[in-house]
Amino acid sequence: MKSSVTNSFRKQLEQLPKSVQEQADKAYALWQTDLYHNSLQFKRVRQRQPIYSV
């Protein structure tokens, strides 16, 4: 699976507290190592394209 983020997402992430940024980093690392880990929740963003939010 491919991952990408927008510039807007990066800017908003930088505005969050460091603890939240660290949580996001840990979740992303988990996604990279175990795509189907039960703590990750996928949400379909687009109906016509296979784009999901985790």
C-alpha positions as CSV (number, residue, x, y, z in Angstrom):
1,M,0.0,0.0,0.0
2,K,1.2,3.5,-0.8
3,S,1.3,6.4,1.6
4,S,1.2,10.1,1.0
5,V,0.4,13.3,2.8
6,T,-0.4,16.8,1.8
7,N,1.5,20.0,2.7
8,S,-1.6,21.1,4.6
9,F,-1.5,17.9,6.7
10,R,2.2,18.4,7.5
11,K,1.6,22.0,8.6
12,Q,-1.3,21.0,10.8
13,L,0.7,18.1,12.3
14,E,3.4,20.6,13.2
15,Q,0.9,22.6,15.2
16,L,-0.1,19.7,17.4
17,P,1.5,19.0,20.8
18,K,4.8,17.0,20.6
19,S,3.0,14.1,22.4
20,V,0.4,13.9,19.7
21,Q,3.1,14.1,17.0
22,E,4.9,11.2,18.6
23,Q,1.7,9.2,18.7
24,A,1.2,9.8,15.0
25,D,4.8,8.8,14.3
26,K,4.3,5.5,16.3
27,A,1.1,4.7,14.4
28,Y,2.7,5.4,11.1
29,A,5.6,3.1,12.0
30,L,3.2,0.4,13.1
31,W,1.3,0.8,9.8
32,Q,4.6,0.3,7.8
33,T,5.5,-2.9,9.7
34,D,2.0,-4.4,10.2
35,L,-0.6,-3.1,7.8
36,Y,-3.4,-5.2,9.4
37,H,-2.6,-4.6,13.1
38,N,-5.9,-4.6,15.0
39,S,-5.2,-1.1,16.5
40,L,-5.3,0.5,13.1
41,Q,-8.7,1.6,11.8
42,F,-9.2,2.3,8.2
43,K,-11.8,4.7,6.9
44,R,-12.6,5.0,3.2
45,V,-12.2,8.6,2.1
46,R,-13.3,8.4,-1.6
47,Q,-16.0,6.1,-2.9
48,R,-14.7,6.0,-6.5
49,Q,-11.0,5.6,-5.7
50,P,-9.4,3.3,-3.2
51,I,-8.3,6.1,-0.8
52,Y,-8.3,5.4,2.9
53,S,-7.5,7.3,6.1
54,V,-5.9,5.4,9.0
